[in-house]
Amino acid sequence: MDVNQAVVKILEETGRVGHVFGSTGQVNASMLLALEKSETIKTVIVRNEQAASFMACGYTMFNPDKLGVCFATGGPGAFNLFQGLAVAYSDSLPVIAITGYTSKGARGKGALNESTGLSRTPDSQKMFSCTTKKSFIVEDASQICDIMEEAITLAFDGRPGPVHIHIPKDITIAEVPDFRSVTPVFKKYMPADGVSKAAATVIANDIKWGKKPLILVGYGAIRAGAKDELLKLVETYNIPFVSTMDAKGYLPENHRLSAGVFGTSGDPLAKEIFDESEVVLAVGNSFAENATFAFKPDLYNGKDLIHVNIDRHEIGKVYEPTISVFADAKTALEEIISELEDIFRDDEIPVYYNTLDHSKKNINMPLQEVKTPGTMNPAEAAKVISDVAPADAIIMGDAGSHMLWLNSYMSLNDNQRYQNPGSFGPMASHTNGCMGVQCANPDKVVISACGDGCYMMAGFELLTAVANKIPVVWVIFNNGEFNVIKKFLLNMFGEYAYMDVPSPDYMKYAESCGARAYTVDNASDLKKALEEAISLREPVIIEAKVDGEIYPPMSISKV
């Protein structure tokens, strides 16, 4: 068994990998021969390696037990993976990237695609070390099992993230002398002794003293699978909840105690309930810019803040908590709930909120009139998407104004899920990442709601979807411009420049790629097109012409 075959066998044996995403080159071409022989792993060859890294992120995004895997040749192919690995690093996604590397005997001589840092070549080891939890170089075939075991462990351990492995060209086909099955070890991160009781005591006392509680749901709660625990807290103690944009829809948005999304493009109701609250249980939050109104320094003044996070470096990074709970979110909530049950065993639980006034959510407010003929209000497009998407559907936003429209005007229920790019936030990440999501969730409907700018950065991967029969539906919010940046410039300077984005004929483009497409300019036609596209179960593009002169609800910082 050579190193290529060992890598594939180890990935198969994890039970966490059903697809891998990548492309080839001279340094890693032999790996494809091993992948072709796999009976359990499907290999998806992309048009650009950047897309492979985004797809690997998507593969694990809604499936925390799955491992995203991407691969590329050394040098330029490997460097194309950086965008997706940066997403995985900032958004806590377990991904392994495997790339080629120059054979030891050729290093420093200017070999093709060399990136050793020698003789004025780029140093990929340093670069990947800055974008992952760890970067390895396999210098001997006997190391491969140990390195793969450590890499998989690291990818899932604590706060998940990406790991990178260089495999030199000569090592890929070297015989492995001592192959063994790997056994990654995943630690449980439990709260320190007494911390859960302290947190429960603060919550209980504040409730008893008439201080209104609030739960702030962050993306870490999703990675931990803490939905049941969150709902138990909400419904047992009548605690309203808000979510960050990254956790939108994890708890049903039509729930009587849902106040919506909190942040710069959030719901007025969420801001109102937050302002009234005096104790905030923040679960899996990093307090990102959007969720803190550009890091507003006094946002949590006068409030007891209980911060639960598996990454101790996130705790106190932006706001100093009253109680710090360094632990897995699900485990921490289980302990807090147990302590609250003991505290309230013989006491009546005060009810400060029963049903919130959902008329104060963006989705229930009057819409602006369209200003540009032949277009629709983007809010209508967002509403149609969540209305038409079936239960369990997954909707992917991308970076741009459409993301803010989706955040503000979709109502996600019946286990519909949504994700936008996180703090790193590259354009096109979810335009491509949606294909990884679909591969991991073949029985679910996956919709990529993206902007025209995002789609044109990555649209040739439609060919990948067609070739591999990946039935994603892309709804392209086409306003012909970089809309949110235009608004930013207008707010800051009263003028803008270079914001126009001319579009191709999407109907002809889709046809040339072997896919179907629709063009719509009103909500009724979008509904019909989306219903038909979902029923087809094949790759489809829907161009929704939206008005660029209407802007989403948002507060843009001037600093």
LUMVO-79143 format. One line per 8 residues: their letters; for each residue z, y, x of C-alpha. Coordinates in pm, 1 decimal. Layout:
BEGIN
A	Z/Y/X  ...
REM end
This chain:
BEGIN
MDVNQAVV	0.0/0.0/0.0  -97.2/337.8/145.4  74.5/671.2/85.8  -163.5/772.7/-194.0  -95.2/449.0/-378.7  278.9/482.4/-319.1  284.3/832.6/-467.4  99.4/719.0/-778.5
KILEETGR	321.5/412.5/-822.1  637.3/622.0/-791.1  508.2/868.9/-1050.5  425.4/577.6/-1281.8  769.2/423.9/-1241.4  952.0/744.6/-1336.4  830.4/708.3/-1694.8  810.7/1087.9/-1697.0
VGHVFGST	444.5/1133.2/-1599.5  151.9/1049.9/-1826.0  -88.0/1317.2/-1700.4  -149.0/1491.2/-1370.0  -360.1/1802.9/-1321.6  -558.4/1905.7/-1018.7  -872.8/1934.4/-817.6  -1002.1/1799.2/-492.1
GQVNASML	-1125.3/1886.6/-147.4  -1180.7/1723.1/187.4  -811.7/1695.8/275.2  -689.6/1522.2/-42.7  -1000.0/1348.8/-183.3  -865.9/999.3/-115.2  -579.4/1057.0/-357.1  -827.3/1045.9/-645.1
LALEKSET	-906.5/683.4/-566.6  -543.2/587.8/-620.0  -518.6/793.5/-938.1  -831.7/634.2/-1080.8  -667.1/292.0/-1064.6  -357.0/399.5/-1257.5  -325.3/239.8/-1600.9  -56.7/480.1/-1725.0
IKTVIVRN	-149.7/818.9/-1575.2  -450.9/1018.4/-1693.6  -596.8/1255.8/-1435.3  -726.9/1590.3/-1560.5  -966.4/1759.2/-1316.9  -971.1/2136.5/-1362.2  -1222.3/2408.8/-1278.1  -966.0/2610.2/-1078.8
EQAASFMA	-642.1/2481.6/-924.6  -450.0/2773.0/-1073.2  -511.7/2619.0/-1414.4  -373.0/2286.4/-1289.0  -44.0/2452.2/-1199.0  -24.1/2620.0/-1540.4  -102.1/2290.1/-1714.7  172.7/2116.1/-1517.8
CGYTMFNP	413.2/2383.7/-1643.7  295.0/2330.0/-2000.5  336.3/1953.9/-1967.6  714.6/1987.8/-1930.6  769.9/2314.4/-2120.7  856.9/2155.8/-2456.0  944.3/1814.7/-2313.7  1242.1/1856.7/-2078.9
DKLGVCFA	1238.3/1491.5/-1968.3  875.0/1503.6/-1854.4  773.2/1593.8/-1500.5  478.5/1826.6/-1451.0  252.5/1726.0/-1162.6  -33.1/1922.5/-1006.6  -230.9/1856.3/-691.3  -487.5/2025.0/-468.9
TGGPGAFN	-648.8/2009.8/-130.6  -490.7/2195.6/158.8  -533.6/2564.4/232.0  -725.5/2753.7/-38.0  -686.7/2484.5/-302.7  -313.7/2467.5/-241.2  -280.3/2845.1/-249.3  -436.7/2851.9/-595.9
LFQGLAVA	-127.9/2666.5/-721.1  108.9/2954.6/-639.0  84.1/3128.5/-977.1  194.8/2825.3/-1174.2  467.4/2732.3/-927.1  603.5/3086.4/-955.4  614.1/3039.3/-1333.8  793.9/2706.7/-1292.7
YSDSLPVI	1040.2/2866.6/-1049.6  1128.8/3162.7/-1272.9  1112.9/2968.4/-1601.6  1308.6/2658.7/-1492.4  1034.8/2396.2/-1523.9  1044.9/2065.8/-1329.9  708.2/2049.3/-1153.0  592.3/1870.3/-839.6
AITGYTSK	292.2/2005.3/-650.5  121.1/1775.7/-398.4  -124.8/1929.9/-156.0  -319.6/1827.9/149.7  -233.7/1940.2/500.5  -390.3/1928.5/844.7  -344.8/1607.9/1045.9  -101.4/1649.1/1334.4
GARGKGAL	-362.8/1598.9/1606.0  -583.3/1878.2/1469.0  -319.1/2144.3/1415.4  -365.1/2475.4/1587.9  -732.7/2407.5/1656.8  -876.2/2583.3/1353.6  -934.1/2274.5/1139.6  -1096.0/2320.1/800.8
NESTGLSR	-844.1/2456.5/548.4  -568.6/2467.0/810.2  -250.9/2644.2/697.0  1.6/2544.3/964.0  83.7/2897.1/1078.9  -60.0/2814.6/1422.2  -343.8/3001.5/1590.1  -362.2/3273.0/1327.9
TPDSQKMF	-372.9/3042.6/1025.1  -162.1/3102.0/712.2  176.3/2928.5/705.9  180.7/2734.2/379.9  518.0/2576.3/455.1  681.6/2918.6/455.4  484.1/3032.8/154.1  566.0/2729.5/-60.1
SCTTKKSF	929.2/2741.9/50.9  949.2/3089.1/-104.6  800.0/2972.8/-435.8  975.6/2640.0/-491.2  1317.9/2479.1/-465.6  1196.2/2302.7/-148.8  873.4/2229.1/37.9  827.8/1905.9/234.9
IVEDASQI	579.5/1784.7/497.1  533.9/1406.0/513.9  496.7/1340.2/886.7  523.9/960.1/869.0  425.1/714.6/598.2  774.5/563.8/608.3  915.0/892.5/471.0  722.2/897.2/144.6
CDIMEEAI	971.0/710.5/-76.2  1267.6/914.0/45.6  1079.1/1241.1/5.0  951.7/1155.0/-343.6  1301.7/1053.0/-448.7  1451.7/1379.0/-324.0  1167.2/1584.5/-471.9  1205.5/1436.7/-820.8
TLAFDGRP	1584.1/1476.3/-802.7  1550.3/1841.7/-699.4  1294.8/1917.8/-969.7  1542.1/1818.5/-1243.5  1876.8/1891.3/-1078.3  2083.7/2174.2/-1223.7  1845.5/2453.8/-1312.1  1507.4/2275.2/-1302.8
GPVHIHIP	1221.7/2405.3/-1094.4  916.9/2323.7/-881.0  908.3/2122.1/-559.8  616.3/2102.4/-318.0  497.7/1821.2/-90.3  242.4/1853.4/191.7  67.6/1525.5/275.9  -146.8/1550.6/591.0
KDITIAEV	-497.8/1410.6/573.8  -430.0/1118.7/809.9  -101.3/1029.1/639.0  -258.7/992.0/292.5  -420.1/661.1/383.8  -150.2/535.4/622.3  22.4/211.8/522.9  376.3/243.3/385.3
PDFRSVTP	586.1/-12.2/575.1  887.0/-21.3/346.9  789.1/78.5/-6.1  1073.3/81.6/-255.5  1126.7/202.8/-608.1  1299.3/540.2/-612.3  1613.7/617.0/-808.3  1659.2/992.8/-858.4
VFKKYMPA	2017.4/1094.3/-932.5  2073.7/1366.5/-1193.6  2419.6/1522.1/-1192.4  2591.3/1644.0/-1507.8  2711.3/2001.7/-1481.1  3041.0/2014.3/-1667.8  3248.0/2328.1/-1728.5  3541.6/2371.4/-1493.7
DGVSKAAA	3878.8/2263.0/-1627.4  4013.7/2505.2/-1884.0  3700.4/2721.6/-1906.1  3579.7/2588.5/-2242.0  3928.4/2631.5/-2387.9  3941.6/2989.0/-2257.0  3601.8/3065.8/-2409.5  3698.8/2909.7/-2743.8
TVIANDIK	4026.1/3104.0/-2744.1  3844.0/3435.5/-2695.3  3598.8/3351.5/-2975.8  3872.1/3233.1/-3212.1  4103.5/3527.2/-3146.7  3824.3/3778.0/-3191.3  3725.8/3613.2/-3519.5  4089.3/3616.6/-3638.9
WGKKPLIL	4133.4/3980.8/-3533.8  3830.7/4088.3/-3733.3  3591.0/4128.4/-3442.4  3244.1/4025.6/-3552.5  3089.3/3743.7/-3346.4  2728.6/3690.0/-3242.6  2538.3/3412.4/-3065.5  2255.2/3513.2/-2831.2
VGYGAIRA	2021.9/3215.6/-2779.6  1832.6/3203.1/-2450.5  1573.6/2970.0/-2301.9  1840.1/2771.7/-2117.2  1961.2/2642.6/-2453.9  1614.7/2495.1/-2509.6  1605.8/2323.5/-2169.3  1948.6/2176.1/-2242.1
GAKDELLK	1852.9/2054.7/-2591.2  2145.1/2238.2/-2751.5  1997.0/2300.7/-3098.0  2243.8/2084.0/-3292.1  2543.7/2240.9/-3118.8  2415.2/2593.3/-3182.2  2357.4/2523.7/-3551.6  2703.2/2368.8/-3584.2
LVETYNIP	2861.9/2684.6/-3440.4  2649.1/2908.4/-3661.8  2715.7/2720.2/-3985.0  3078.2/2619.8/-3933.4  3198.3/2964.3/-3831.7  2933.7/3175.1/-4010.3  2822.9/3337.0/-3686.7  2488.4/3520.9/-3698.1
FVSTMDAK	2245.2/3458.8/-3415.9  1969.5/3641.9/-3235.6  1732.3/3501.1/-2978.4  1558.4/3632.0/-2673.3  1178.6/3635.6/-2682.5  1184.4/3319.6/-2468.3  1387.5/3135.2/-2732.5  1212.5/3265.5/-3043.5
GYLPENHR	1199.4/3002.6/-3316.3  1424.2/2747.3/-3146.3  1659.4/2791.6/-3441.5  1474.7/2842.0/-3773.4  1396.9/3207.7/-3834.9  1437.8/3174.4/-4211.4  1799.7/3064.1/-4163.0  2039.3/3279.4/-4363.9
LSAGVFGT	2216.8/3388.2/-4042.5  1905.8/3454.0/-3833.0  1887.0/3818.9/-3729.7  1560.8/3768.4/-3539.6  1458.3/3848.9/-3184.6  1670.0/4087.2/-2980.1  1505.7/4317.3/-2727.5  1251.7/4591.1/-2670.2
SGDPLAKE	1000.0/4440.5/-2911.9  1258.4/4275.6/-3131.4  1371.8/4304.9/-3490.6  1567.3/4609.0/-3618.2  1805.3/4366.3/-3788.0  1881.2/4196.8/-3455.6  1968.1/4531.2/-3295.2  2185.8/4625.6/-3593.2
IFDESEVV	2382.4/4300.1/-3588.7  2416.4/4317.5/-3209.7  2553.4/4670.9/-3229.3  2810.5/4559.1/-3489.9  2923.0/4258.5/-3286.5  3228.2/4264.2/-3064.8  3207.7/3917.0/-2912.1  2876.8/3773.1/-2787.2
LAVGNSFA	2831.6/3410.1/-2689.5  2522.9/3418.0/-2465.1  2383.6/3067.6/-2416.4  2130.6/3006.7/-2139.8  2045.1/3372.6/-2081.8  1925.9/3548.8/-1768.9  1944.2/3895.2/-1933.8  1582.0/3974.7/-1857.3
ENATFAFK	1434.4/4322.9/-1883.5  1295.2/4275.3/-2234.0  1625.2/4135.0/-2365.6  1835.1/4420.5/-2226.4  1627.3/4729.0/-2309.8  1533.0/4764.8/-1942.2  1878.3/4662.9/-1815.4  2064.6/4924.3/-2021.8
PDLYNGKD	2389.0/4953.1/-1824.3  2626.0/5003.8/-2118.2  2466.9/4746.0/-2349.1  2773.6/4520.0/-2350.3  3039.7/4789.4/-2328.0  3321.1/4723.5/-2575.0  3217.4/4362.4/-2628.7  3367.7/4035.3/-2512.0
LIHVNIDR	3082.0/3854.8/-2337.3  3095.6/3478.8/-2287.6  2805.3/3373.8/-2065.4  2700.9/3006.9/-2047.7  2447.1/2919.2/-1778.4  2369.7/2624.0/-1552.2  2277.4/2861.7/-1268.1  2589.2/3030.7/-1135.4
HEIGKVYE	2374.4/3303.8/-975.7  2267.7/3422.3/-1322.0  2627.2/3480.5/-1429.1  2729.3/3838.2/-1357.1  2384.3/3924.1/-1219.6  2329.6/4195.1/-1480.3  2646.7/4210.4/-1693.4  2994.6/4098.5/-1594.1
PTISVFAD	3118.5/3849.4/-1853.6  3465.4/3821.9/-2000.1  3440.2/3444.6/-1957.6  3194.0/3268.2/-1724.9  3090.3/2914.5/-1816.5  2892.2/2757.8/-1533.0  2761.3/2438.3/-1693.7  2485.0/2267.1/-1884.5
AKTALEEI	2455.1/2454.5/-2215.0  2474.6/2148.1/-2439.1  2782.8/2010.8/-2264.3  2954.0/2350.2/-2263.7  2892.3/2402.8/-2636.5  3021.0/2053.9/-2717.1  3346.8/2137.0/-2541.8  3375.0/2484.0/-2697.9
ISELEDIF	3318.0/2337.8/-3044.9  3586.6/2075.4/-2985.1  3833.9/2343.5/-2875.8  3749.6/2562.7/-3177.7  3808.0/2270.2/-3410.1  4157.2/2230.9/-3265.4  4231.6/2602.7/-3291.8  4113.8/2634.9/-3653.7
RDDEIPVY	4242.7/2295.8/-3765.6  4495.5/2443.8/-4009.2  4354.7/2796.3/-4040.9  4099.6/2943.9/-4276.1  3790.9/3074.3/-4100.2  3718.2/3440.3/-4188.3  3363.9/3503.4/-4312.5  3211.7/3831.5/-4198.9
YNTLDHSK	2852.4/3734.7/-4266.8  2712.0/3506.3/-4536.0  2343.4/3591.8/-4566.8  2173.3/3862.2/-4361.3  1929.5/4114.9/-4503.7  1595.9/3980.6/-4379.0  1410.1/4281.4/-4519.4  1511.4/4450.9/-4194.0
KNINMPLQ	1301.9/4210.7/-3988.7  963.4/4330.3/-3863.1  777.3/4062.3/-4056.8  901.1/4198.5/-4390.7  826.2/4564.7/-4323.0  511.3/4752.9/-4435.8  216.7/4727.3/-4198.5  18.2/5014.5/-4052.6
EVKTPGTM	-327.8/5073.8/-4192.6  -624.7/4965.8/-3982.0  -785.9/5257.9/-3801.2  -1093.1/5087.8/-3654.3  -1359.4/4957.2/-3895.1  -1448.1/4590.2/-3862.4  -1107.4/4489.4/-3728.8  -779.4/4358.1/-3864.8
NPAEAAKV	-418.3/4452.1/-3805.6  -285.4/4229.5/-3522.8  33.8/4179.6/-3724.4  -171.4/4010.3/-3995.8  -321.5/3775.1/-3739.1  25.0/3681.3/-3613.4  147.7/3616.2/-3967.9  -151.3/3395.0/-4045.4
ISDVAPAD	-89.1/3183.2/-3735.4  269.9/3094.1/-3824.7  182.2/3055.7/-4194.6  -104.1/2813.5/-4127.6  45.6/2620.9/-3834.8  199.8/2296.1/-3964.2  555.2/2176.8/-3907.9  621.1/2086.1/-3543.4
AIIMGDAG	323.8/2294.9/-3425.9  347.9/2463.7/-3086.3  217.3/2818.0/-3046.4  164.1/2965.6/-2701.2  151.2/3339.1/-2644.1  19.2/3492.0/-2325.1  85.7/3820.2/-2143.4  -21.9/4131.4/-2333.8
SHMLWLNS	15.1/4317.9/-2660.3  -71.4/4006.5/-2862.5  249.4/3850.2/-2725.3  449.2/4135.1/-2878.1  267.1/4101.2/-3211.0  343.2/3729.2/-3216.1  703.5/3794.1/-3125.2  744.3/4049.1/-3403.0
YMSLNDNQ	538.4/3904.0/-3688.8  547.5/3526.0/-3670.9  820.7/3349.3/-3864.8  882.8/3007.6/-3708.8  1044.9/2734.6/-3915.6  1017.1/2357.0/-3971.8  1051.8/2299.2/-3597.1  751.9/2518.0/-3516.2
RYQNPGSF	789.8/2622.7/-3154.4  671.4/2922.3/-2955.1  667.3/3024.3/-2592.3  544.3/3331.6/-2414.5  520.4/3381.2/-2037.1  864.8/3441.9/-1890.3  981.3/3701.1/-1641.4  707.8/3633.9/-1384.6
GPMASHTN	458.5/3664.2/-1669.0  107.0/3611.1/-1529.7  -191.3/3666.2/-1756.1  -376.0/3345.0/-1847.8  -77.5/3119.2/-1776.7  -55.2/2996.5/-2133.9  -427.2/3022.1/-2198.7  -442.2/2726.1/-1959.3
GCMGVQCA	-86.7/2594.7/-1992.7  -151.1/2506.8/-2357.3  -363.5/2212.9/-2239.9  -67.7/2066.4/-2054.4  143.4/2117.2/-2367.1  -115.5/1931.3/-2575.2  -130.4/1641.8/-2327.1  247.5/1602.6/-2349.9
NPDKVVIS	242.0/1633.1/-2730.2  -75.6/1457.6/-2847.2  40.8/1428.8/-3209.5  122.2/1798.2/-3247.8  -100.9/2095.2/-3321.2  -114.1/2331.9/-3022.5  -241.3/2687.4/-3068.7  -296.2/2928.6/-2781.8
ACGDGCYM	-277.3/3282.6/-2917.1  -406.7/3488.5/-2627.1  -560.8/3825.6/-2554.8  -922.5/3880.8/-2462.3  -814.2/3991.0/-2114.9  -612.5/3670.9/-2064.8  -888.5/3448.2/-2193.1  -1150.8/3598.9/-1964.7
MAGFELLT	-928.4/3530.8/-1662.8  -925.6/3158.0/-1737.9  -1178.8/3074.1/-2005.4  -1387.4/2826.4/-1807.8  -1111.1/2570.7/-1856.8  -1261.7/2528.2/-2203.7  -1493.6/2289.5/-2019.2  -1185.8/2095.9/-1906.7
AVANKIPV	-1061.7/2071.4/-2264.8  -1400.7/1950.3/-2387.0  -1439.8/1696.4/-2105.7  -1093.8/1553.2/-2166.3  -1092.9/1588.1/-2547.3  -785.6/1813.4/-2548.0  -779.7/1959.9/-2901.5  -625.7/2302.3/-2839.5
VWVIFNNG	-715.3/2590.0/-3073.3  -747.8/2927.0/-2897.0  -703.0/3233.6/-3118.9  -824.1/3527.0/-2909.8  -682.4/3866.0/-3012.9  -986.5/4073.0/-2918.2  -926.0/4447.5/-2904.9  -1160.7/4507.9/-2611.7
EFNVIKKF	-893.8/4655.9/-2387.8  -572.8/4607.0/-2192.3  -385.4/4735.9/-2493.3  -19.2/4730.0/-2392.1  -91.2/4894.2/-2054.4  -300.7/5157.3/-2232.4  0.9/5232.9/-2451.4  224.7/5248.0/-2146.0
LLNMFGEY	-3.9/5504.3/-1979.0  -26.4/5710.4/-2296.8  352.6/5715.5/-2327.0  399.2/5808.5/-1964.2  110.5/6044.5/-1894.7  -71.8/6116.2/-2220.3  -392.7/5963.3/-2084.9  -534.1/5633.1/-1960.8
AYMDVPSP	-813.3/5493.0/-1741.5  -998.9/5164.5/-1684.5  -856.1/4991.9/-1990.0  -1180.6/4869.7/-2148.1  -1251.3/4494.5/-2137.2  -1606.0/4410.5/-2255.4  -1621.1/4066.4/-2415.4  -1889.7/3797.8/-2409.6
DYMKYAES	-2038.0/3644.9/-2722.3  -1765.4/3388.0/-2780.2  -1977.7/3189.3/-3025.9  -2254.3/3136.9/-2767.9  -2006.7/3078.2/-2489.5  -1821.5/2805.6/-2681.4  -2149.6/2643.5/-2780.4  -2263.4/2635.1/-2416.2
CGARAYTV	-1938.8/2453.8/-2327.9  -1977.4/2201.8/-2609.8  -1707.3/2351.5/-2834.0  -1699.9/2513.8/-3173.9  -1614.9/2879.8/-3234.0  -1551.1/3126.7/-3514.6  -1545.9/3506.2/-3527.1  -1328.1/3677.4/-3789.1
DNASDLKK	-1216.8/4030.3/-3866.2  -978.4/3984.6/-4160.3  -676.5/3775.1/-4250.5  -850.0/3570.7/-4518.9  -1128.2/3455.7/-4286.5  -880.5/3387.8/-4006.6  -679.0/3164.7/-4239.1  -988.2/2964.1/-4334.6
ALEEAISL	-1107.8/2935.2/-3975.5  -768.2/2829.6/-3845.1  -719.9/2569.3/-4117.5  -1059.9/2419.2/-4038.5  -1005.6/2434.0/-3663.3  -673.3/2250.3/-3693.9  -832.5/1980.7/-3908.5  -1109.3/1914.9/-3652.6
REPVIIEA	-873.8/1798.7/-3374.9  -1106.3/1920.9/-3102.9  -1117.4/2227.5/-2873.6  -1197.6/2538.9/-3081.1  -1216.5/2912.3/-3013.4  -1140.6/3167.2/-3286.3  -1218.4/3526.4/-3196.8  -998.9/3754.2/-3409.5
KVDGEIYP	-1119.7/4112.6/-3388.3  -803.6/4325.3/-3398.9  -745.5/4699.3/-3401.5  -656.9/4838.2/-3058.6  -542.4/5167.8/-3210.8  -236.2/5001.9/-3367.7  50.1/4920.2/-3132.7  327.0/4661.4/-3165.4
PMSISKV	692.9/4757.2/-3206.4  824.0/4815.2/-2855.7  1039.6/5039.8/-2643.6  870.7/5102.2/-2307.2  1095.8/5222.3/-2030.0  988.1/5537.7/-1845.3  1159.4/5436.5/-1521.7
REM end
